């Protein structure tokens, strides 16, 4: 059995495309070994890390009833006439 080595990406639909020079191979003759390369972890700057860490929560000295009351009191709505 002849061995060929090449790099390719698996398509979103799961298909592994063969390079043009291997298109003549019959599908029953192909044995695929997938080796995933080690992904390098990206390092974030301290500012970027602080930015992303700020999402999702905040600190507040008020209890939840005070916060909800404040939200409702600061809402503004206009009840003006709407013309189409």
mmCIF file of the N, C-alpha and C atoms, coordinates in Angstrom:
data_MODEL
# 
_entry.id   MODEL 
# 
loop_
_atom_site.group_PDB 
_atom_site.id 
_atom_site.type_symbol 
_atom_site.label_atom_id 
_atom_site.label_alt_id 
_atom_site.label_comp_id 
_atom_site.label_asym_id 
_atom_site.label_entity_id 
_atom_site.label_seq_id 
_atom_site.pdbx_PDB_ins_code 
_atom_site.Cartn_x 
_atom_site.Cartn_y 
_atom_site.Cartn_z 
_atom_site.occupancy 
_atom_site.B_iso_or_equiv 
_atom_site.pdbx_formal_charge 
_atom_site.auth_seq_id 
_atom_site.auth_comp_id 
_atom_site.auth_asym_id 
_atom_site.auth_atom_id 
_atom_site.pdbx_PDB_model_num 
ATOM 1   N N  . UNK A 1 1  ? 0.843   -1.178 0.000  1.00 0.00 ? 1  UNK A N  1 
ATOM 2   C CA . UNK A 1 1  ? 0.000   0.000  0.000  1.00 0.00 ? 1  UNK A CA 1 
ATOM 3   C C  . UNK A 1 1  ? 0.884   1.236  0.000  1.00 0.00 ? 1  UNK A C  1 
ATOM 4   N N  . UNK A 1 2  ? 0.577   2.161  -0.837 1.00 0.00 ? 2  UNK A N  1 
ATOM 5   C CA . UNK A 1 2  ? 1.314   3.402  -0.929 1.00 0.00 ? 2  UNK A CA 1 
ATOM 6   C C  . UNK A 1 2  ? 0.790   4.383  0.115  1.00 0.00 ? 2  UNK A C  1 
ATOM 7   N N  . UNK A 1 3  ? 1.682   5.183  0.688  1.00 0.00 ? 3  UNK A N  1 
ATOM 8   C CA . UNK A 1 3  ? 1.296   6.166  1.688  1.00 0.00 ? 3  UNK A CA 1 
ATOM 9   C C  . UNK A 1 3  ? 1.507   7.565  1.127  1.00 0.00 ? 3  UNK A C  1 
ATOM 10  N N  . UNK A 1 4  ? 0.512   8.427  1.331  1.00 0.00 ? 4  UNK A N  1 
ATOM 11  C CA . UNK A 1 4  ? 0.593   9.812  0.921  1.00 0.00 ? 4  UNK A CA 1 
ATOM 12  C C  . UNK A 1 4  ? 0.387   10.683 2.148  1.00 0.00 ? 4  UNK A C  1 
ATOM 13  N N  . UNK A 1 5  ? 1.056   11.795 2.170  1.00 0.00 ? 5  UNK A N  1 
ATOM 14  C CA . UNK A 1 5  ? 0.900   12.704 3.302  1.00 0.00 ? 5  UNK A CA 1 
ATOM 15  C C  . UNK A 1 5  ? 0.572   14.095 2.777  1.00 0.00 ? 5  UNK A C  1 
ATOM 16  N N  . UNK A 1 6  ? -0.472  14.703 3.347  1.00 0.00 ? 6  UNK A N  1 
ATOM 17  C CA . UNK A 1 6  ? -0.846  16.053 2.963  1.00 0.00 ? 6  UNK A CA 1 
ATOM 18  C C  . UNK A 1 6  ? -1.636  16.686 4.099  1.00 0.00 ? 6  UNK A C  1 
ATOM 19  N N  . UNK A 1 7  ? -1.731  17.996 4.043  1.00 0.00 ? 7  UNK A N  1 
ATOM 20  C CA . UNK A 1 7  ? -2.516  18.735 5.035  1.00 0.00 ? 7  UNK A CA 1 
ATOM 21  C C  . UNK A 1 7  ? -3.768  19.276 4.370  1.00 0.00 ? 7  UNK A C  1 
ATOM 22  N N  . UNK A 1 8  ? -4.865  19.214 5.107  1.00 0.00 ? 8  UNK A N  1 
ATOM 23  C CA . UNK A 1 8  ? -6.130  19.745 4.627  1.00 0.00 ? 8  UNK A CA 1 
ATOM 24  C C  . UNK A 1 8  ? -6.995  20.066 5.825  1.00 0.00 ? 8  UNK A C  1 
ATOM 25  N N  . UNK A 1 9  ? -8.094  20.735 5.586  1.00 0.00 ? 9  UNK A N  1 
ATOM 26  C CA . UNK A 1 9  ? -9.036  21.045 6.661  1.00 0.00 ? 9  UNK A CA 1 
ATOM 27  C C  . UNK A 1 9  ? -10.310 20.251 6.444  1.00 0.00 ? 9  UNK A C  1 
ATOM 28  N N  . UNK A 1 10 ? -10.913 19.808 7.540  1.00 0.00 ? 10 UNK A N  1 
ATOM 29  C CA . UNK A 1 10 ? -12.196 19.125 7.458  1.00 0.00 ? 10 UNK A CA 1 
ATOM 30  C C  . UNK A 1 10 ? -13.271 20.192 7.246  1.00 0.00 ? 10 UNK A C  1 
ATOM 31  N N  . UNK A 1 11 ? -14.081 20.015 6.221  1.00 0.00 ? 11 UNK A N  1 
ATOM 32  C CA . UNK A 1 11 ? -15.138 20.966 5.912  1.00 0.00 ? 11 UNK A CA 1 
ATOM 33  C C  . UNK A 1 11 ? -16.250 20.883 6.958  1.00 0.00 ? 11 UNK A C  1 
ATOM 34  N N  . UNK A 1 12 ? -17.058 21.951 7.096  1.00 0.00 ? 12 UNK A N  1 
ATOM 35  C CA . UNK A 1 12 ? -18.138 21.940 8.087  1.00 0.00 ? 12 UNK A CA 1 
ATOM 36  C C  . UNK A 1 12 ? -19.101 20.760 7.946  1.00 0.00 ? 12 UNK A C  1 
ATOM 37  N N  . UNK A 1 13 ? -19.270 20.243 6.726  1.00 0.00 ? 13 UNK A N  1 
ATOM 38  C CA . UNK A 1 13 ? -20.172 19.116 6.510  1.00 0.00 ? 13 UNK A CA 1 
ATOM 39  C C  . UNK A 1 13 ? -19.495 17.769 6.783  1.00 0.00 ? 13 UNK A C  1 
ATOM 40  N N  . UNK A 1 14 ? -18.240 17.791 7.260  1.00 0.00 ? 14 UNK A N  1 
ATOM 41  C CA . UNK A 1 14 ? -17.535 16.567 7.625  1.00 0.00 ? 14 UNK A CA 1 
ATOM 42  C C  . UNK A 1 14 ? -16.697 15.960 6.518  1.00 0.00 ? 14 UNK A C  1 
ATOM 43  N N  . UNK A 1 15 ? -16.746 16.522 5.342  1.00 0.00 ? 15 UNK A N  1 
ATOM 44  C CA . UNK A 1 15 ? -15.989 15.986 4.207  1.00 0.00 ? 15 UNK A CA 1 
ATOM 45  C C  . UNK A 1 15 ? -14.527 16.414 4.326  1.00 0.00 ? 15 UNK A C  1 
ATOM 46  N N  . UNK A 1 16 ? -13.636 15.489 4.029  1.00 0.00 ? 16 UNK A N  1 
ATOM 47  C CA . UNK A 1 16 ? -12.202 15.775 4.006  1.00 0.00 ? 16 UNK A CA 1 
ATOM 48  C C  . UNK A 1 16 ? -11.785 15.794 2.537  1.00 0.00 ? 16 UNK A C  1 
ATOM 49  N N  . UNK A 1 17 ? -11.564 16.975 1.979  1.00 0.00 ? 17 UNK A N  1 
ATOM 50  C CA . UNK A 1 17 ? -11.209 17.053 0.560  1.00 0.00 ? 17 UNK A CA 1 
ATOM 51  C C  . UNK A 1 17 ? -9.785  16.552 0.303  1.00 0.00 ? 17 UNK A C  1 
ATOM 52  N N  . UNK A 1 18 ? -9.628  15.783 -0.756 1.00 0.00 ? 18 UNK A N  1 
ATOM 53  C CA . UNK A 1 18 ? -8.306  15.314 -1.156 1.00 0.00 ? 18 UNK A CA 1 
ATOM 54  C C  . UNK A 1 18 ? -7.698  16.318 -2.121 1.00 0.00 ? 18 UNK A C  1 
ATOM 55  N N  . UNK A 1 19 ? -6.393  16.504 -2.068 1.00 0.00 ? 19 UNK A N  1 
ATOM 56  C CA . UNK A 1 19 ? -5.734  17.363 -3.051 1.00 0.00 ? 19 UNK A CA 1 
ATOM 57  C C  . UNK A 1 19 ? -5.957  16.817 -4.465 1.00 0.00 ? 19 UNK A C  1 
ATOM 58  N N  . UNK A 1 20 ? -5.853  17.695 -5.455 1.00 0.00 ? 20 UNK A N  1 
ATOM 59  C CA . UNK A 1 20 ? -6.133  17.320 -6.850 1.00 0.00 ? 20 UNK A CA 1 
ATOM 60  C C  . UNK A 1 20 ? -5.351  16.087 -7.306 1.00 0.00 ? 20 UNK A C  1 
ATOM 61  N N  . UNK A 1 21 ? -4.112  15.987 -6.896 1.00 0.00 ? 21 UNK A N  1 
ATOM 62  C CA . UNK A 1 21 ? -3.285  14.869 -7.376 1.00 0.00 ? 21 UNK A CA 1 
ATOM 63  C C  . UNK A 1 21 ? -3.733  13.505 -6.832 1.00 0.00 ? 21 UNK A C  1 
ATOM 64  N N  . UNK A 1 22 ? -4.609  13.503 -5.830 1.00 0.00 ? 22 UNK A N  1 
ATOM 65  C CA . UNK A 1 22 ? -5.082  12.237 -5.256 1.00 0.00 ? 22 UNK A CA 1 
ATOM 66  C C  . UNK A 1 22 ? -6.530  11.941 -5.622 1.00 0.00 ? 22 UNK A C  1 
ATOM 67  N N  . UNK A 1 23 ? -7.157  12.755 -6.465 1.00 0.00 ? 23 UNK A N  1 
ATOM 68  C CA . UNK A 1 23 ? -8.564  12.582 -6.816 1.00 0.00 ? 23 UNK A CA 1 
ATOM 69  C C  . UNK A 1 23 ? -8.823  11.245 -7.519 1.00 0.00 ? 23 UNK A C  1 
ATOM 70  N N  . UNK A 1 24 ? -7.812  10.669 -8.138 1.00 0.00 ? 24 UNK A N  1 
ATOM 71  C CA . UNK A 1 24 ? -8.007  9.417  -8.868 1.00 0.00 ? 24 UNK A CA 1 
ATOM 72  C C  . UNK A 1 24 ? -8.082  8.206  -7.936 1.00 0.00 ? 24 UNK A C  1 
ATOM 73  N N  . UNK A 1 25 ? -7.764  8.373  -6.660 1.00 0.00 ? 25 UNK A N  1 
ATOM 74  C CA . UNK A 1 25 ? -7.838  7.255  -5.721 1.00 0.00 ? 25 UNK A CA 1 
ATOM 75  C C  . UNK A 1 25 ? -9.296  6.866  -5.486 1.00 0.00 ? 25 UNK A C  1 
ATOM 76  N N  . UNK A 1 26 ? -9.554  5.607  -5.370 1.00 0.00 ? 26 UNK A N  1 
ATOM 77  C CA . UNK A 1 26 ? -10.904 5.120  -5.092 1.00 0.00 ? 26 UNK A CA 1 
ATOM 78  C C  . UNK A 1 26 ? -11.169 5.267  -3.596 1.00 0.00 ? 26 UNK A C  1 
ATOM 79  N N  . UNK A 1 27 ? -12.398 5.618  -3.246 1.00 0.00 ? 27 UNK A N  1 
ATOM 80  C CA . UNK A 1 27 ? -12.717 5.874  -1.841 1.00 0.00 ? 27 UNK A CA 1 
ATOM 81  C C  . UNK A 1 27 ? -12.461 4.655  -0.958 1.00 0.00 ? 27 UNK A C  1 
ATOM 82  N N  . UNK A 1 28 ? -12.644 3.434  -1.472 1.00 0.00 ? 28 UNK A N  1 
ATOM 83  C CA . UNK A 1 28 ? -12.405 2.240  -0.655 1.00 0.00 ? 28 UNK A CA 1 
ATOM 84  C C  . UNK A 1 28 ? -10.910 1.973  -0.460 1.00 0.00 ? 28 UNK A C  1 
ATOM 85  N N  . UNK A 1 29 ? -10.062 2.702  -1.185 1.00 0.00 ? 29 UNK A N  1 
ATOM 86  C CA . UNK A 1 29 ? -8.621  2.514  -1.062 1.00 0.00 ? 29 UNK A CA 1 
ATOM 87  C C  . UNK A 1 29 ? -7.988  3.543  -0.121 1.00 0.00 ? 29 UNK A C  1 
ATOM 88  N N  . UNK A 1 30 ? -8.791  4.471  0.399  1.00 0.00 ? 30 UNK A N  1 
ATOM 89  C CA . UNK A 1 30 ? -8.248  5.560  1.194  1.00 0.00 ? 30 UNK A CA 1 
ATOM 90  C C  . UNK A 1 30 ? -8.438  5.276  2.674  1.00 0.00 ? 30 UNK A C  1 
ATOM 91  N N  . UNK A 1 31 ? -7.352  5.339  3.395  1.00 0.00 ? 31 UNK A N  1 
ATOM 92  C CA . UNK A 1 31 ? -7.375  5.224  4.850  1.00 0.00 ? 31 UNK A CA 1 
ATOM 93  C C  . UNK A 1 31 ? -6.844  6.541  5.381  1.00 0.00 ? 31 UNK A C  1 
ATOM 94  N N  . UNK A 1 32 ? -7.604  7.187  6.234  1.00 0.00 ? 32 UNK A N  1 
ATOM 95  C CA . UNK A 1 32 ? -7.228  8.517  6.685  1.00 0.00 ? 32 UNK A CA 1 
ATOM 96  C C  . UNK A 1 32 ? -6.825  8.486  8.150  1.00 0.00 ? 32 UNK A C  1 
ATOM 97  N N  . UNK A 1 33 ? -5.708  9.085  8.419  1.00 0.00 ? 33 UNK A N  1 
ATOM 98  C CA . UNK A 1 33 ? -5.244  9.264  9.789  1.00 0.00 ? 33 UNK A CA 1 
ATOM 99  C C  . UNK A 1 33 ? -5.213  10.762 10.035 1.00 0.00 ? 33 UNK A C  1 
ATOM 100 N N  . UNK A 1 34 ? -5.937  11.181 11.048 1.00 0.00 ? 34 UNK A N  1 
ATOM 101 C CA . UNK A 1 34 ? -6.014  12.607 11.341 1.00 0.00 ? 34 UNK A CA 1 
ATOM 102 C C  . UNK A 1 34 ? -5.127  12.921 12.533 1.00 0.00 ? 34 UNK A C  1 
ATOM 103 N N  . UNK A 1 35 ? -4.249  13.861 12.330 1.00 0.00 ? 35 UNK A N  1 
ATOM 104 C CA . UNK A 1 35 ? -3.377  14.334 13.401 1.00 0.00 ? 35 UNK A CA 1 
ATOM 105 C C  . UNK A 1 35 ? -3.670  15.811 13.583 1.00 0.00 ? 35 UNK A C  1 
ATOM 106 N N  . UNK A 1 36 ? -4.160  16.154 14.755 1.00 0.00 ? 36 UNK A N  1 
ATOM 107 C CA . UNK A 1 36 ? -4.481  17.554 15.021 1.00 0.00 ? 36 UNK A CA 1 
ATOM 108 C C  . UNK A 1 36 ? -3.252  18.228 15.586 1.00 0.00 ? 36 UNK A C  1 
ATOM 109 N N  . UNK A 1 37 ? -2.897  19.334 14.966 1.00 0.00 ? 37 UNK A N  1 
ATOM 110 C CA . UNK A 1 37 ? -1.752  20.085 15.455 1.00 0.00 ? 37 UNK A CA 1 
ATOM 111 C C  . UNK A 1 37 ? -2.112  20.773 16.755 1.00 0.00 ? 37 UNK A C  1 
ATOM 112 N N  . UNK A 1 38 ? -1.128  20.925 17.606 1.00 0.00 ? 38 UNK A N  1 
ATOM 113 C CA . UNK A 1 38 ? -1.342  21.605 18.881 1.00 0.00 ? 38 UNK A CA 1 
ATOM 114 C C  . UNK A 1 38 ? -1.695  23.061 18.620 1.00 0.00 ? 38 UNK A C  1 
ATOM 115 N N  . UNK A 1 39 ? -2.786  23.503 19.233 1.00 0.00 ? 39 UNK A N  1 
ATOM 116 C CA . UNK A 1 39 ? -3.196  24.889 19.069 1.00 0.00 ? 39 UNK A CA 1 
ATOM 117 C C  . UNK A 1 39 ? -2.459  25.743 20.081 1.00 0.00 ? 39 UNK A C  1 
ATOM 118 N N  . UNK A 1 40 ? -1.898  26.835 19.600 1.00 0.00 ? 40 UNK A N  1 
ATOM 119 C CA . UNK A 1 40 ? -1.192  27.746 20.489 1.00 0.00 ? 40 UNK A CA 1 
ATOM 120 C C  . UNK A 1 40 ? -2.200  28.624 21.212 1.00 0.00 ? 40 UNK A C  1 
ATOM 121 N N  . UNK A 1 41 ? -2.048  28.720 22.516 1.00 0.00 ? 41 UNK A N  1 
ATOM 122 C CA . UNK A 1 41 ? -2.940  29.553 23.304 1.00 0.00 ? 41 UNK A CA 1 
ATOM 123 C C  . UNK A 1 41 ? -2.544  31.011 23.139 1.00 0.00 ? 41 UNK A C  1 
ATOM 124 N N  . UNK A 1 42 ? -3.526  31.822 22.828 1.00 0.00 ? 42 UNK A N  1 
ATOM 125 C CA . UNK A 1 42 ? -3.257  33.240 22.651 1.00 0.00 ? 42 UNK A CA 1 
ATOM 126 C C  . UNK A 1 42 ? -3.171  33.901 24.021 1.00 0.00 ? 42 UNK A C  1 
ATOM 127 N N  . UNK A 1 43 ? -2.223  34.772 24.173 1.00 0.00 ? 43 UNK A N  1 
ATOM 128 C CA . UNK A 1 43 ? -2.113  35.507 25.426 1.00 0.00 ? 43 UNK A CA 1 
ATOM 129 C C  . UNK A 1 43 ? -2.779  36.866 25.246 1.00 0.00 ? 43 UNK A C  1 
ATOM 130 N N  . UNK A 1 44 ? -3.573  37.223 26.228 1.00 0.00 ? 44 UNK A N  1 
ATOM 131 C CA . UNK A 1 44 ? -4.272  38.491 26.186 1.00 0.00 ? 44 UNK A CA 1 
ATOM 132 C C  . UNK A 1 44 ? -3.515  39.527 26.988 1.00 0.00 ? 44 UNK A C  1 
ATOM 133 N N  . UNK A 1 45 ? -3.579  40.752 26.529 1.00 0.00 ? 45 UNK A N  1 
ATOM 134 C CA . UNK A 1 45 ? -2.967  41.826 27.293 1.00 0.00 ? 45 UNK A CA 1 
ATOM 135 C C  . UNK A 1 45 ? -3.776  42.009 28.578 1.00 0.00 ? 45 UNK A C  1 
ATOM 136 N N  . UNK A 1 46 ? -3.159  42.596 29.580 1.00 0.00 ? 46 UNK A N  1 
ATOM 137 C CA . UNK A 1 46 ? -3.835  42.808 30.860 1.00 0.00 ? 46 UNK A CA 1 
ATOM 138 C C  . UNK A 1 46 ? -5.076  43.679 30.667 1.00 0.00 ? 46 UNK A C  1 
ATOM 139 N N  . UNK A 1 47 ? -4.992  44.702 29.819 1.00 0.00 ? 47 UNK A N  1 
ATOM 140 C CA . UNK A 1 47 ? -6.147  45.565 29.564 1.00 0.00 ? 47 UNK A CA 1 
ATOM 141 C C  . UNK A 1 47 ? -7.290  44.785 28.924 1.00 0.00 ? 47 UNK A C  1 
ATOM 142 N N  . UNK A 1 48 ? -6.977  43.929 27.962 1.00 0.00 ? 48 UNK A N  1 
ATOM 143 C CA . UNK A 1 48 ? -7.995  43.124 27.297 1.00 0.00 ? 48 UNK A CA 1 
ATOM 144 C C  . UNK A 1 48 ? -8.639  42.168 28.286 1.00 0.00 ? 48 UNK A C  1 
ATOM 145 N N  . UNK A 1 49 ? -7.829  41.553 29.136 1.00 0.00 ? 49 UNK A N  1 
ATOM 146 C CA . UNK A 1 49 ? -8.351  40.636 30.144 1.00 0.00 ? 49 UNK A CA 1 
ATOM 147 C C  . UNK A 1 49 ? -9.294  41.353 31.100 1.00 0.00 ? 49 UNK A C  1 
ATOM 148 N N  . UNK A 1 50 ? -8.908  42.533 31.556 1.00 0.00 ? 50 UNK A N  1 
ATOM 149 C CA . UNK A 1 50 ? -9.777  43.307 32.446 1.00 0.00 ? 50 UNK A CA 1 
ATOM 150 C C  . UNK A 1 50 ? -11.086 43.674 31.748 1.00 0.00 ? 50 UNK A C  1 
ATOM 151 N N  . UNK A 1 51 ? -10.996 44.019 30.469 1.00 0.00 ? 51 UNK A N  1 
ATOM 152 C CA . UNK A 1 51 ? -12.177 44.353 29.687 1.00 0.00 ? 51 UNK A CA 1 
ATOM 153 C C  . UNK A 1 51 ? -13.152 43.177 29.659 1.00 0.00 ? 51 UNK A C  1 
ATOM 154 N N  . UNK A 1 52 ? -12.674 41.980 29.289 1.00 0.00 ? 52 UNK A N  1 
ATOM 155 C CA . UNK A 1 52 ? -13.555 40.819 29.193 1.00 0.00 ? 52 UNK A CA 1 
ATOM 156 C C  . UNK A 1 52 ? -14.043 40.369 30.564 1.00 0.00 ? 52 UNK A C  1 
ATOM 157 N N  . UNK A 1 53 ? -13.248 40.531 31.592 1.00 0.00 ? 53 UNK A N  1 
ATOM 158 C CA . UNK A 1 53 ? -13.661 40.151 32.943 1.00 0.00 ? 53 UNK A CA 1 
ATOM 159 C C  . UNK A 1 53 ? -14.775 41.048 33.475 1.00 0.00 ? 53 UNK A C  1 
ATOM 160 N N  . UNK A 1 54 ? -14.938 42.230 32.885 1.00 0.00 ? 54 UNK A N  1 
ATOM 161 C CA . UNK A 1 54 ? -15.953 43.167 33.382 1.00 0.00 ? 54 UNK A CA 1 
ATOM 162 C C  . UNK A 1 54 ? -17.368 42.816 32.923 1.00 0.00 ? 54 UNK A C  1 
ATOM 163 N N  . UNK A 1 55 ? -17.522 41.906 31.977 1.00 0.00 ? 55 UNK A N  1 
ATOM 164 C CA . UNK A 1 55 ? -18.841 41.562 31.468 1.00 0.00 ? 55 UNK A CA 1 
ATOM 165 C C  . UNK A 1 55 ? -19.588 40.648 32.426 1.00 0.00 ? 55 UNK A C  1 
ATOM 166 N N  . UNK A 1 56 ? -20.900 40.874 32.525 1.00 0.00 ? 56 UNK A N  1 
ATOM 167 C CA . UNK A 1 56 ? -21.762 39.921 33.208 1.00 0.00 ? 56 UNK A CA 1 
ATOM 168 C C  . UNK A 1 56 ? -22.105 40.242 34.650 1.00 0.00 ? 56 UNK A C  1 
ATOM 169 N N  . UNK A 1 57 ? -21.410 41.128 35.295 1.00 0.00 ? 57 UNK A N  1 
ATOM 170 C CA . UNK A 1 57 ? -21.735 41.415 36.684 1.00 0.00 ? 57 UNK A CA 1 
ATOM 171 C C  . UNK A 1 57 ? -21.223 42.792 37.066 1.00 0.00 ? 57 UNK A C  1 
ATOM 172 N N  . UNK A 1 58 ? -21.705 43.282 38.193 1.00 0.00 ? 58 UNK A N  1 
ATOM 173 C CA . UNK A 1 58 ? -21.216 44.538 38.739 1.00 0.00 ? 58 UNK A CA 1 
ATOM 174 C C  . UNK A 1 58 ? -21.366 44.488 40.245 1.00 0.00 ? 58 UNK A C  1 
ATOM 175 N N  . UNK A 1 59 ? -20.701 45.400 40.912 1.00 0.00 ? 59 UNK A N  1 
ATOM 176 C CA . UNK A 1 59 ? -20.783 45.489 42.359 1.00 0.00 ? 59 UNK A CA 1 
ATOM 177 C C  . UNK A 1 59 ? -21.666 46.679 42.707 1.00 0.00 ? 59 UNK A C  1 
ATOM 178 N N  . UNK A 1 60 ? -22.551 46.485 43.664 1.00 0.00 ? 60 UNK A N  1 
ATOM 179 C CA . UNK A 1 60 ? -23.457 47.542 44.078 1.00 0.00 ? 60 UNK A CA 1 
ATOM 180 C C  . UNK A 1 60 ? -23.748 47.357 45.560 1.00 0.00 ? 60 UNK A C  1 
ATOM 181 N N  . UNK A 1 61 ? -23.764 48.449 46.290 1.00 0.00 ? 61 UNK A N  1 
ATOM 182 C CA . UNK A 1 61 ? -24.003 48.393 47.741 1.00 0.00 ? 61 UNK A CA 1 
ATOM 183 C C  . UNK A 1 61 ? -25.497 48.312 48.065 1.00 0.00 ? 61 UNK A C  1 
ATOM 184 N N  . UNK A 1 62 ? -26.348 48.619 47.067 1.00 0.00 ? 62 UNK A N  1 
ATOM 185 C CA . UNK A 1 62 ? -27.782 48.600 47.312 1.00 0.00 ? 62 UNK A CA 1 
ATOM 186 C C  . UNK A 1 62 ? -28.324 47.170 47.262 1.00 0.00 ? 62 UNK A C  1 
ATOM 187 N N  . UNK A 1 63 ? -29.462 46.945 47.962 1.00 0.00 ? 63 UNK A N  1 
ATOM 188 C CA . UNK A 1 63 ? -30.087 45.625 47.856 1.00 0.00 ? 63 UNK A CA 1 
ATOM 189 C C  . UNK A 1 63 ? -30.924 45.593 46.576 1.00 0.00 ? 63 UNK A C  1 
ATOM 190 N N  . UNK A 1 64 ? -31.419 44.409 46.222 1.00 0.00 ? 64 UNK A N  1 
ATOM 191 C CA . UNK A 1 64 ? -32.100 44.259 44.934 1.00 0.00 ? 64 UNK A CA 1 
ATOM 192 C C  . UNK A 1 64 ? -33.359 45.103 44.828 1.00 0.00 ? 64 UNK A C  1 
ATOM 193 N N  . UNK A 1 65 ? -34.086 45.305 45.944 1.00 0.00 ? 65 UNK A N  1 
ATOM 194 C CA . UNK A 1 65 ? -35.299 46.126 45.892 1.00 0.00 ? 65 UNK A CA 1 
ATOM 195 C C  . UNK A 1 65 ? -34.969 47.575 45.535 1.00 0.00 ? 65 UNK A C  1 
ATOM 196 N N  . UNK A 1 66 ? -33.893 48.096 46.086 1.00 0.00 ? 66 UNK A N  1 
ATOM 197 C CA . UNK A 1 66 ? -33.490 49.465 45.773 1.00 0.00 ? 66 UNK A CA 1 
ATOM 198 C C  . UNK A 1 66 ? -33.079 49.602 44.307 1.00 0.00 ? 66 UNK A C  1 
ATOM 199 N N  . UNK A 1 67 ? -32.379 48.601 43.807 1.00 0.00 ? 67 UNK A N  1 
ATOM 200 C CA . UNK A 1 67 ? -31.935 48.632 42.410 1.00 0.00 ? 67 UNK A CA 1 
ATOM 201 C C  . UNK A 1 67 ? -33.144 48.621 41.473 1.00 0.00 ? 67 UNK A C  1 
ATOM 202 N N  . UNK A 1 68 ? -34.104 47.717 41.729 1.00 0.00 ? 68 UNK A N  1 
ATOM 203 C CA . UNK A 1 68 ? -35.299 47.619 40.889 1.00 0.00 ? 68 UNK A CA 1 
ATOM 204 C C  . UNK A 1 68 ? -36.101 48.917 40.962 1.00 0.00 ? 68 UNK A C  1 
ATOM 205 N N  . UNK A 1 69 ? -36.248 49.471 42.157 1.00 0.00 ? 69 UNK A N  1 
ATOM 206 C CA . UNK A 1 69 ? -36.968 50.727 42.337 1.00 0.00 ? 69 UNK A CA 1 
ATOM 207 C C  . UNK A 1 69 ? -36.300 51.844 41.520 1.00 0.00 ? 69 UNK A C  1 
ATOM 208 N N  . UNK A 1 70 ? -34.984 51.904 41.583 1.00 0.00 ? 70 UNK A N  1 
ATOM 209 C CA . UNK A 1 70 ? -34.233 52.910 40.835 1.00 0.00 ? 70 UNK A CA 1 
ATOM 210 C C  . UNK A 1 70 ? -34.435 52.755 39.325 1.00 0.00 ? 70 UNK A C  1 
ATOM 211 N N  . UNK A 1 71 ? -34.447 51.514 38.862 1.00 0.00 ? 71 UNK A N  1 
ATOM 212 C CA . UNK A 1 71 ? -34.653 51.253 37.427 1.00 0.00 ? 71 UNK A CA 1 
ATOM 213 C C  . UNK A 1 71 ? -36.012 51.784 36.987 1.00 0.00 ? 71 UNK A C  1 
ATOM 214 N N  . UNK A 1 72 ? -37.064 51.441 37.732 1.00 0.00 ? 72 UNK A N  1 
ATOM 215 C CA . UNK A 1 72 ? -38.401 51.895 37.365 1.00 0.00 ? 72 UNK A CA 1 
ATOM 216 C C  . UNK A 1 72 ? -38.550 53.412 37.464 1.00 0.00 ? 72 UNK A C  1 
ATOM 217 N N  . UNK A 1 73 ? -37.926 54.029 38.459 1.00 0.00 ? 73 UNK A N  1 
ATOM 218 C CA . UNK A 1 73 ? -38.044 55.480 38.629 1.00 0.00 ? 73 UNK A CA 1 
ATOM 219 C C  . UNK A 1 73 ? -37.321 56.264 37.537 1.00 0.00 ? 73 UNK A C  1 
ATOM 220 N N  . UNK A 1 74 ? -36.268 55.681 36.975 1.00 0.00 ? 74 UNK A N  1 
ATOM 221 C CA . UNK A 1 74 ? -35.498 56.406 35.959 1.00 0.00 ? 74 UNK A CA 1 
ATOM 222 C C  . UNK A 1 74 ? -35.997 56.164 34.534 1.00 0.00 ? 74 UNK A C  1 
ATOM 223 N N  . UNK A 1 75 ? -36.961 55.258 34.368 1.00 0.00 ? 75 UNK A N  1 
ATOM 224 C CA . UNK A 1 75 ? -37.518 55.029 33.032 1.00 0.00 ? 75 UNK A CA 1 
ATOM 225 C C  . UNK A 1 75 ? -38.325 56.234 32.598 1.00 0.00 ? 75 UNK A C  1 
ATOM 226 N N  . UNK A 1 76 ? -38.200 56.557 31.355 1.00 0.00 ? 76 UNK A N  1 
ATOM 227 C CA . UNK A 1 76 ? -38.963 57.672 30.813 1.00 0.00 ? 76 UNK A CA 1 
ATOM 228 C C  . UNK A 1 76 ? -39.738 57.166 29.608 1.00 0.00 ? 76 UNK A C  1 
ATOM 229 N N  . UNK A 1 77 ? -40.966 57.565 29.545 1.00 0.00 ? 77 UNK A N  1 
ATOM 230 C CA . UNK A 1 77 ? -41.734 57.205 28.354 1.00 0.00 ? 77 UNK A CA 1 
ATOM 231 C C  . UNK A 1 77 ? -42.529 58.415 27.922 1.00 0.00 ? 77 UNK A C  1 
ATOM 232 N N  . UNK A 1 78 ? -42.673 58.543 26.655 1.00 0.00 ? 78 UNK A N  1 
ATOM 233 C CA . UNK A 1 78 ? -43.455 59.678 26.152 1.00 0.00 ? 78 UNK A CA 1 
ATOM 234 C C  . UNK A 1 78 ? -44.828 59.151 25.767 1.00 0.00 ? 78 UNK A C  1 
ATOM 235 N N  . UNK A 1 79 ? -45.817 59.886 26.178 1.00 0.00 ? 79 UNK A N  1 
ATOM 236 C CA . UNK A 1 79 ? -47.183 59.487 25.831 1.00 0.00 ? 79 UNK A CA 1 
ATOM 237 C C  . UNK A 1 79 ? -47.768 60.520 24.868 1.00 0.00 ? 79 UNK A C  1 
ATOM 238 N N  . UNK A 1 80 ? -46.889 61.086 24.088 1.00 0.00 ? 80 UNK A N  1 
ATOM 239 C CA . UNK A 1 80 ? -47.313 62.083 23.119 1.00 0.00 ? 80 UNK A CA 1 
ATOM 240 C C  . UNK A 1 80 ? -48.125 61.461 22.002 1.00 0.00 ? 80 UNK A C  1 
ATOM 241 N N  . UNK A 1 81 ? -48.738 62.311 21.225 1.00 0.00 ? 81 UNK A N  1 
ATOM 242 C CA . UNK A 1 81 ? -49.563 61.853 20.123 1.00 0.00 ? 81 UNK A CA 1 
ATOM 243 C C  . UNK A 1 81 ? -48.680 61.295 19.006 1.00 0.00 ? 81 UNK A C  1 
ATOM 244 N N  . UNK A 1 82 ? -49.096 60.177 18.462 1.00 0.00 ? 82 UNK A N  1 
ATOM 245 C CA . UNK A 1 82 ? -48.364 59.553 17.358 1.00 0.00 ? 82 UNK A CA 1 
ATOM 246 C C  . UNK A 1 82 ? -49.166 59.765 16.083 1.00 0.00 ? 82 UNK A C  1 
ATOM 247 N N  . UNK A 1 83 ? -48.539 60.350 15.081 1.00 0.00 ? 83 UNK A N  1 
ATOM 248 C CA . UNK A 1 83 ? -49.214 60.584 13.801 1.00 0.00 ? 83 UNK A CA 1 
ATOM 249 C C  . UNK A 1 83 ? -48.582 59.716 12.728 1.00 0.00 ? 83 UNK A C  1 
ATOM 250 N N  . UNK A 1 84 ? -49.403 59.115 11.965 1.00 0.00 ? 84 UNK A N  1 
ATOM 251 C CA . UNK A 1 84 ? -48.920 58.268 10.862 1.00 0.00 ? 84 UNK A CA 1 
ATOM 252 C C  . UNK A 1 84 ? -49.119 58.943 9.535  1.00 0.00 ? 84 UNK A C  1 
# 
